[in-house]
Amino acid sequence: MSEDRLARIRLMLGEEKLERLKKSFVVVVGMGAVGSYAVEGLARSGVGRLRLVDFDVLRASNINRQLYALGSTLGRHKADVAAERVLDINPHCAAEKMNVFANEDTFETILGGHPDLVIDAIDSLGPKAGLIAATVKRGLPLIASMGAALRTDPSAVRVGPIKEVVGCPLAAKVRNLLRKSGTHLDFTCVYSTEPVGELKKKRQVDPETEHFEQGRRRAALGSLPTLTGIFGLTIANAAIQLLSGEEKKSVEK
């Protein structure tokens, strides 16, 4: 990214913190409604290396909320489109795309190379809990997105440790799975305190999502482009603060 593009970030953060962002390596898993906006914030902040992970392709049903979903991109892999957009924003970013499903067979590859931060933007429970457990096990910094679907109140979005989250059914399910696997709950997440209530009953099975969960059909939940975008940008903001506010700790290879 040219220096004039970073000028306003430099004014906000200062040269030292900006350099930390340039040297940062972030893995983002899930290029959908939340993940696409998280990547957008990181790319425009000057993060130097991004690994973009998603096995799925763009569909018409994604257009209401996913940044990469356009009439011109339908049918393409989300990770491919994401990498192209990152490089269009910041040609100096090392944008690595991975068109893989996040599971026990791929966690080692996804998390390889000692990233400075892992961002979980997966919307399927099993893979989400698996990625979180694998990330925590490796001692890698993590920010995870909890449920953004069914929410309408942007003022209810919060950042904090998952063990303190209330009012989020997804967070409760993730915590339950992590406790069963012996995974500690000290990582950061972005969540909403807005109760979903009766909206949960409006879920429907979307034929376009049946390839998720590796063949098992799952419920499709309604979501607003505004709230999912706010979740993603909130994650990016928390990531920028974390990456720029601490000295890089050397990782033993």
GIGI-V94361 format. One record per pair of residues at least 24 apart in sequence whose ideal C-beta (glycine too) atoms are under 6 Angstrom apart, sorted by the first residue. I is the first residue (numbers start at 0). GAP is how many residues later the second one is. D is the distance in Angstrom with one decimal. If there is no record, write none. Layout:
BEGIN
I,GAP,D
I,GAP,D
END
This chain:
BEGIN
0,45,5.5
0,89,3.9
0,91,5.6
5,40,5.3
8,36,6.0
12,231,5.5
16,227,3.7
19,224,5.0
20,24,5.7
20,25,4.9
20,26,5.4
20,222,5.7
20,223,5.3
21,24,5.5
21,26,4.5
22,25,5.6
23,24,5.9
23,92,4.8
23,219,4.5
24,24,4.2
24,90,4.8
24,91,5.2
25,24,5.6
25,91,4.8
26,24,4.4
26,88,4.6
26,91,4.8
27,24,5.8
27,91,4.5
28,24,4.4
28,73,5.4
28,91,5.8
28,93,5.8
28,102,5.8
29,24,6.0
29,91,3.5
29,92,4.4
30,47,3.9
30,48,5.8
30,51,4.8
31,34,5.5
32,32,4.1
32,33,5.2
32,195,3.6
33,87,4.5
33,111,4.7
33,114,5.6
33,194,5.4
33,197,4.7
33,198,4.4
34,86,3.2
35,30,5.4
35,31,3.6
35,32,5.4
36,30,5.9
36,192,4.7
36,195,2.7
36,196,5.2
37,81,5.6
37,83,6.0
37,194,4.2
37,197,4.4
37,198,4.8
38,43,5.8
40,192,5.2
40,195,2.6
41,194,5.4
42,43,4.5
42,46,4.5
42,47,5.4
43,45,5.8
44,195,5.2
48,45,4.2
49,36,5.9
49,45,5.3
50,45,4.6
51,27,4.9
51,30,4.5
51,31,5.6
51,45,5.1
52,45,4.4
52,57,5.5
53,24,4.3
53,25,4.7
54,44,5.7
54,45,5.5
54,46,4.3
58,149,5.2
60,147,5.2
63,161,5.7
64,158,5.5
64,160,4.4
64,163,4.9
101,25,4.6
101,29,5.2
102,24,6.0
106,27,4.1
110,27,6.0
113,137,4.4
116,24,4.8
116,122,5.8
117,24,5.0
118,24,5.3
118,116,5.9
119,24,4.0
120,24,5.0
123,88,5.5
123,89,5.5
124,48,5.8
128,45,5.4
128,48,4.0
132,48,5.2
132,50,4.5
135,47,5.2
141,45,4.4
142,45,5.0
142,92,5.5
142,95,5.6
142,96,6.0
143,45,4.4
144,45,5.4
144,86,5.7
145,24,5.1
145,25,4.5
145,43,5.3
145,45,3.8
147,79,5.5
147,80,4.7
147,83,4.2
148,72,3.7
148,74,4.3
149,46,4.5
149,49,4.4
149,71,5.7
150,41,4.7
150,43,5.0
150,76,4.8
152,41,4.6
153,76,5.1
155,36,4.7
155,37,4.7
155,38,3.9
156,35,5.4
156,73,5.7
156,77,5.7
157,33,5.7
158,31,5.4
158,79,5.2
161,27,4.6
164,26,4.9
166,26,4.8
166,28,5.4
189,41,5.6
189,44,5.0
189,45,5.1
END
